[in-house]
Every structure is written in structure tokens, then in C-alpha cells.
Amino acid sequence: MMLQTKSKNTSDYKRILILIGIGILAGIMSGLVGVGGGIVMVPLFVYLLNFTQHNAQGLSLAVMLPPVTYFAVSNYNHNEPINWYFMAAIAILFSIGGFIGSKIALRINQKSLKKIFAVLQLIVATKMIFDF
């Protein structure tokens, strides 16, 4: 029985289940409220899978490379058309900003980067909670 033994396979099995859970949760949150990478995946990669902050952020960005949001975007576009000109402009600038941001992040130590990440989430959460 694979689950009763303390083998590498059990650890791999657990890791696969965690990755499946993170993927589904991030996808649901992305479709529901437009978040997934930074707010859901990065903390879970760090705390459930013991990834470094740098690795978690890189993996979160890598997940967004394929057209994973196609179906969610399609649903929103059918409900209320998306401004594709704005999308193209923002996507180009987002790519440039992402490149610059990743260069900066890789120069910051793990502990400081985690704190910057946490403070940003607290600021956003506080603003959203008290700005109804």
C-alpha cells in the first residue's frame, strides 16, 4: 500500500494533491474576483510546498504564460464586452513592468521580499475592507 509507507512516492503523491488544490483554488479565485497568482498561489507555494519566495513568484508568473484565463475572459466578455485596445496596451506595459519588477525582486533577499509582499497584501486588504 503506497500511502502507508514513508517513501518518496508518498511525498510526491501529497505534493501532486497540493498542486492540484492550489491550481483549482487559484483558478476559481481568478474567475470569481480576478486574483490568483500573487494572492493565492504565491503564499501557498511558500507555506505548503516550502518554495522560496523567488521561486514561488516565478512559478506564479509561469502559470499565467499559457492561455489559462481564456474561458474566464470569454465569460466576462460575453456578459460585458472587454475593451481589447486597453487590454493590448496594458498587456504590453505589464510585460515591460514584469521584466523590470523581476530584475528588482531577484536583487532583494528572501526575507525582505516576503515582507514587501505581505505589506502590499495588507494594504490592499485594508483598503478593500474599509472602502465600501
C-alpha positions in Angstrom: 0.0 0.0 0.0 1.6 3.2 -1.2 0.0 5.6 1.4 1.2 3.5 4.4 4.9 3.7 3.5 7.1 6.7 4.2 8.6 6.7 0.7 9.4 9.3 -1.8 6.3 8.3 -3.7 4.0 9.3 -0.7 5.7 12.7 -0.6 5.3 13.1 -4.4 1.6 12.0 -4.1 1.0 14.6 -1.4 2.8 17.3 -3.4 0.7 16.5 -6.5 -2.5 16.7 -4.5 -1.4 20.1 -3.1 -0.6 21.4 -6.6 -4.0 20.2 -7.8 -5.7 22.0 -4.9 -3.6 25.2 -5.5 -4.4 25.2 -9.2 -8.1 24.7 -8.7 -8.3 27.3 -5.9 -6.3 29.9 -7.9 -8.5 29.2 -11.0 -11.7 29.6 -9.0 -10.5 32.8 -7.3 -9.2 34.2 -10.6 -12.6 33.7 -12.3 -14.5 34.8 -9.3 -12.7 38.0 -8.3 -9.8 38.4 -10.7 -7.0 37.2 -8.4 -5.0 34.0 -8.3 -1.3 34.4 -8.8 0.0 36.7 -6.2 -2.7 36.5 -3.7 -3.4 32.8 -3.8 -0.6 30.8 -5.4 2.5 32.6 -4.1 1.6 32.2 -0.4 0.5 28.6 -0.9 3.7 27.7 -2.8 5.8 29.2 0.0 3.9 27.7 3.0 2.6 24.4 1.7 5.4 23.4 -0.6 8.3 25.3 1.0 9.3 27.1 -2.2 11.5 30.2 -1.8 9.7 33.5 -2.3 11.6 34.0 -5.6 10.7 30.5 -6.9 7.0 31.0 -5.8 6.7 34.3 -7.6 8.4 32.9 -10.7 6.2 29.9 -10.8 3.1 32.0 -10.3 4.0 34.1 -13.3 4.9 31.0 -15.4 1.4 29.6 -14.7 0.0 32.6 -16.5 2.0 32.1 -19.6 -0.4 29.7 -21.3 -3.9 30.9 -22.1 -5.2 29.7 -18.7 -7.7 32.6 -18.4 -9.2 32.1 -21.9 -12.5 30.6 -20.6 -12.9 33.1 -17.7 -12.2 36.1 -20.0 -14.7 34.6 -22.6 -17.4 34.5 -19.9 -16.7 38.1 -18.9 -16.6 39.3 -22.5 -19.9 37.7 -23.3 -21.5 39.4 -20.3 -20.0 42.8 -20.9 -17.5 43.4 -23.7 -13.9 43.9 -22.8 -12.1 46.9 -24.2 -9.5 45.0 -26.3 -7.5 48.1 -27.1 -7.0 48.8 -23.4 -6.1 45.1 -22.8 -3.4 45.2 -25.6 -1.9 48.4 -24.2 -1.9 47.2 -20.6 -0.6 43.8 -21.6 2.4 45.3 -23.4 3.2 47.7 -20.5 2.5 44.8 -18.0 5.2 42.7 -19.8 7.7 45.6 -19.6 6.9 46.2 -15.9 7.0 42.5 -15.2 10.5 42.3 -16.6 11.7 45.3 -14.6 10.0 44.1 -11.4 11.5 40.6 -11.7 15.0 42.1 -12.1 14.5 44.2 -8.9 12.9 41.2 -7.0 15.9 39.0 -7.7 18.2 41.5 -6.1 16.2 41.5 -2.8 16.8 38.9 -0.2 14.0 36.3 0.5 13.1 37.7 4.0 12.7 41.3 2.8 10.8 40.2 -0.3 8.3 38.2 1.8 7.8 41.3 4.0 7.2 43.6 1.0 4.8 41.0 -0.4 2.9 40.8 2.9 2.7 44.5 3.5 1.3 45.0 -0.1 -1.4 42.4 0.6 -2.3 44.0 3.9 -2.6 47.5 2.4 -4.8 46.2 -0.4 -6.9 44.1 2.0 -7.3 47.0 4.5 -8.3 49.4 1.7 -10.9 47.0 0.3 -12.3 46.2 3.7 -12.8 49.8 4.8 -13.6 51.4 1.4 -17.2 50.3 0.7 
